[in-house]
């Protein structure tokens, strides 16, 4: 896992090269909506791309996770299936249903049954490198492959290419500082219940952070967003007091947060700190939202790794009691 996190920028660079070999012709029929499906570490890339393209794609883009697909899927749907291993049964079931609806299917995978299905039925596919540990460590490949798919079907522009190159340079230059910050934050999270709050625009990023804490550090965490949590969740910040005192609120920030949300987060700072601990602020760095997402992915991946060490467990191996 350490090697995977260390190699994040190399993964991004290689994912860009993978895109140079892609030959996708925009579907001849009118595309009226996009559905992306995927589970776990493969599916989170879909959530990140959904957030990144919000307000930039002229047609609805939806992420679905599970065996079923929405009723709206039709010959006018661009259906993108994401499964790093290629054997996620939920994603395979969804693809079969999309094919019955005659949707335009693109498969993103390293191999497995999904790759074989794509070859058998002459489906468009993007093949990412296989043989790597865990789909959660391949989020760069999955994100960029999705952006490639949207670009080659003329649904987004090419800005993501240069932004990714910029992020690679920025992250490589700041690697030592990123690791140092991650190690300090991990020490503050040890023995605490991380509660991650952010603007709705960063929700997918917060969920990615939560997932990495779960899988790498074997530590439970919770996510919610402003302003939604002010309507309900904040009322629960009373009981049970012992758990709240052991909680650790983490604020995620980007330059794309709504100004009203920033004010709300500051308004509740004292409220949370009186009931738990001083808030940890994590501020994204980078010139664009995509660059800031890459920064947050890399920083929070390191946090999950160092927290695993703090917890005395192997971040790559599953816990022996994880299965019911």
C-alpha positions in Angstrom: 0.0 0.0 0.0 2.9 2.4 0.7 4.3 1.7 -2.7 0.9 2.3 -4.3 0.5 5.7 -2.5 4.1 6.7 -3.3 3.4 5.9 -7.0 0.2 8.0 -7.3 1.7 10.6 -9.7 3.3 7.8 -11.8 -0.2 6.2 -12.0 -1.7 9.5 -13.2 1.0 10.0 -15.8 0.5 6.4 -17.1 -3.3 6.9 -17.1 -2.8 9.8 -19.4 -0.8 7.7 -21.8 -3.5 5.0 -21.7 -5.9 7.6 -23.0 -3.7 8.4 -26.1 -4.5 4.9 -27.4 -8.3 5.1 -26.9 -10.4 5.1 -30.1 -14.0 5.9 -29.2 -16.5 7.1 -31.7 -19.3 9.2 -30.3 -22.6 7.1 -30.5 -24.6 7.9 -33.6 -27.9 8.3 -31.7 -28.7 11.3 -29.5 -27.2 10.8 -26.0 -29.6 12.3 -23.5 -28.1 11.0 -20.2 -25.1 9.2 -18.7 -25.1 6.4 -16.2 -21.9 5.2 -14.5 -21.9 2.1 -12.4 -19.2 0.6 -10.1 -18.6 -0.7 -6.6 -16.1 0.0 -3.9 -12.8 1.4 -5.0 -13.8 1.3 -8.7 -17.1 3.1 -8.0 -15.6 5.9 -6.0 -13.9 7.1 -9.1 -17.4 7.5 -10.6 -18.5 9.7 -7.7 -15.4 11.8 -8.0 -16.0 12.4 -11.7 -19.7 13.1 -11.1 -18.7 15.9 -8.7 -15.9 17.2 -11.0 -18.2 17.5 -14.0 -21.2 18.9 -12.1 -22.4 22.0 -14.0 -20.0 21.2 -16.9 -21.9 18.4 -18.7 -25.1 19.5 -20.5 -27.0 16.3 -19.8 -27.8 14.4 -16.6 -24.9 12.3 -15.2 -25.9 9.7 -12.5 -23.9 7.2 -10.5 -25.5 3.8 -9.7 -24.2 1.2 -7.3 -25.8 -2.2 -7.2 -27.4 -4.9 -9.3 -30.2 -2.8 -10.8 -30.2 0.2 -13.1 -32.7 3.1 -13.3 -35.7 3.0 -15.6 -34.5 5.8 -17.7 -31.7 3.8 -19.3 -32.4 3.5 -23.0 -30.7 3.6 -26.4 -30.1 7.3 -25.6 -28.0 6.4 -22.6 -24.2 6.4 -22.4 -23.6 3.6 -19.9 -20.1 3.3 -18.4 -19.3 0.2 -16.3 -16.3 0.5 -13.9 -14.7 -2.6 -12.3 -11.0 -2.7 -11.9 -10.9 -6.5 -11.3 -13.7 -7.1 -13.9 -15.5 -9.5 -11.6 -17.8 -7.3 -9.5 -21.0 -9.3 -9.8 -23.2 -6.2 -9.2 -21.5 -4.3 -12.1 -21.8 -7.3 -14.4 -25.5 -7.7 -13.6 -26.0 -4.0 -14.4 -24.2 -4.2 -17.7 -26.4 -7.1 -18.8 -29.5 -5.0 -18.0 -28.1 -2.0 -19.9 -27.4 -4.2 -22.9 -31.0 -5.4 -22.9 -32.0 -1.7 -22.9 -29.7 -1.2 -25.9 -27.7 1.5 -24.1 -24.3 2.5 -25.5 -21.9 0.6 -23.1 -18.3 1.4 -22.3 -16.4 -0.9 -20.0 -13.4 0.2 -17.9 -11.5 -2.7 -16.4 -8.2 -4.5 -16.2 -9.6 -7.8 -17.3 -11.8 -10.6 -15.8 -15.4 -11.4 -16.9 -16.2 -7.7 -17.7 -13.3 -7.6 -20.2 -14.4 -11.0 -21.7 -18.0 -9.7 -21.9 -16.9 -6.6 -23.8 -14.9 -8.6 -26.3 -17.7 -11.2 -26.8 -20.4 -8.5 -27.5 -18.0 -6.0 -29.2 -18.5 -3.4 -26.5 -16.2 -0.4 -26.3 -13.7 -0.9 -23.5 -10.8 0.9 -21.9 -8.3 -1.5 -20.4 -6.2 -0.3 -17.4 -3.1 -2.2 -16.2 -3.9 -5.3 -14.2 -2.1 -7.3 -11.5 -2.1 -4.4 -9.0 -3.3 -4.7 -5.4 -6.8 -3.5 -4.6 -9.1 -1.3 -6.7 -8.9 1.5 -4.0 -5.3 2.0 -5.0 -6.1 2.5 -8.7 -8.4 5.5 -8.3 -6.2 7.5 -10.7 -6.6 5.0 -13.5 -10.4 4.8 -12.9 -10.9 8.6 -12.7 -8.8 9.5 -15.8 -10.3 6.6 -17.8 -13.8 8.0 -17.1 -12.7 11.5 -18.1 -11.1 10.0 -21.3 -14.5 8.3 -22.0 -16.4 11.5 -21.6 -13.8 13.5 -23.6 -13.8 11.0 -26.5 -17.6 11.1 -26.7 -17.4 14.9 -26.9 -19.1 15.5 -23.5 -16.3 17.4 -21.8 -13.3 19.4 -23.0 -9.6 18.5 -22.8 -8.7 20.7 -19.8 -8.3 17.7 -17.6 -5.2 16.6 -19.5 -3.2 19.7 -18.7 -4.7 19.9 -15.1 -3.5 16.4 -14.5 0.0 17.2 -15.7 0.0 20.3 -13.5 -1.0 18.2 -10.5 1.7 15.6 -11.1 4.4 18.3 -11.0 2.8 20.0 -7.9 2.5 16.7 -5.9 6.0 15.6 -6.8 7.4 18.9 -5.7 5.5 18.9 -2.4 5.7 15.2 -1.5 7.7 15.6 1.7 5.4 18.3 3.1 2.3 16.2 2.2 3.7 13.2 4.0 4.7 15.3 7.1 1.2 16.8 7.3 -0.4 13.4 6.9 1.6 11.9 9.7 0.7 14.7 12.1 -3.0 14.4 11.3 -2.9 10.6 11.7 -1.6 11.0 15.3 -4.5 13.3 16.1 -7.0 10.7 14.7 -5.7 7.8 16.6 -8.3 6.6 19.1 -10.8 9.0 17.8 -14.0 8.7 15.7 -13.3 10.9 12.6 -16.3 12.9 11.5 -15.6 14.5 8.1 -17.6 17.6 7.1 -17.4 19.6 3.9 -19.3 21.5 1.2 -21.5 19.3 -0.9 -19.1 19.7 -3.8 -16.5 17.8 -1.8 -18.8 15.0 -0.7 -17.3 12.4 -3.0 -13.8 13.3 -1.8 -14.9 13.0 1.8 -16.4 9.5 1.1 -13.1 8.5 -0.5 -11.3 9.6 2.6 -13.8 7.7 4.8 -13.3 4.6 2.7 -9.5 4.7 2.9 -9.7 5.1 6.7 -12.0 2.1 6.8 -10.0 -0.1 4.5 -6.4 0.9 5.3 -6.5 2.0 8.9 -9.5 -0.3 9.8 -11.0 2.7 11.5 -14.6 3.7 11.5 -15.5 7.2 10.2 -18.5 9.3 9.3 -19.2 11.8 6.6 -21.8 14.6 6.1 -22.1 17.9 4.3 -22.9 21.5 4.9 -25.6 22.8 4.7 -27.6 19.6 4.8 -26.2 18.5 8.3 -27.4 21.8 9.8 -31.0 20.7 9.2 -30.8 17.5 11.1 -27.5 15.9 12.1 -26.4 18.8 14.3 -29.3 18.1 16.6 -27.7 14.7 17.4 -24.6 16.4 18.8 -25.7 15.8 22.4 -25.7 12.1 23.1 -23.9 9.9 23.8 -21.5 12.4 25.4 -18.6 9.9 25.9 -18.5 9.1 22.1 -18.8 12.8 21.2 -15.8 13.6 23.4 -13.8 10.9 21.5 -14.9 12.3 18.2 -12.6 14.3 15.9 -14.2 16.7 13.4 -12.3 17.1 10.2 -13.1 20.0 7.9 -12.3 19.6 4.2 -12.0 22.8 2.2 -11.5 23.7 -1.5 -11.5 27.0 -3.4 -14.8 25.9 -4.9 -16.8 25.8 -1.6 -19.9 28.0 -1.6 -19.2 31.2 0.4 -22.3 30.6 2.5 -21.1 27.1 3.4 -17.7 28.5 4.6 -19.5 30.9 6.9 -21.7 28.1 8.3 -18.7 25.9 8.9 -17.0 28.7 10.9 -20.3 29.3 12.7 -20.3 25.8 14.1 -16.6 25.5 14.9 -17.0 26.4 18.6 -20.1 24.3 18.8 -18.1 21.1 17.8 -15.0 21.9 19.7 -16.8 22.4 23.0 -18.3 18.9 22.6 -15.3 17.1 21.1 -11.7 18.2 20.1 -10.1 21.1 18.2 -11.1 20.7 14.6 -8.6 19.5 12.0 -8.6 21.7 8.9 -7.5 20.1 5.6 -7.3 22.6 2.8 -7.0 21.5 -0.8 -4.1 23.0 -2.9 -4.0 23.4 -6.7 -5.2 25.7 -9.4 -8.4 23.8 -10.4 -10.9 21.6 -8.8 -9.4 18.5 -10.4 -5.9 19.5 -9.2 -7.3 20.0 -5.7 -9.0 16.6 -5.8 -5.7 15.0 -6.7 -4.1 16.8 -3.8 -6.7 15.7 -1.3 -6.7 12.1 -2.6 -2.9 11.9 -2.1 -2.9 13.6 1.3 -5.8 11.6 2.7 -4.4 8.3 1.4 -1.2 9.0 3.3 -3.3 9.9 6.4 -5.0 6.5 6.2 -1.6 4.7 5.8 0.0 6.5 8.7 -3.1 5.9 10.8 -2.8 2.2 10.0 0.7 2.2 11.5 -0.6 4.1 14.5 -3.2 1.4 15.0 -0.6 -1.3 14.6 -2.2 -3.0 11.7 -1.2 -3.8 8.1 -3.0 -1.4 5.7 -3.2 -3.8 2.9 -4.5 -7.0 4.5 -8.2 -7.3 5.4 -9.2 -7.7 9.0 -9.8 -11.3 10.0 -13.2 -10.4 11.5 -14.5 -8.3 8.6 -16.8 -11.0 7.2 -20.1 -11.6 9.1 
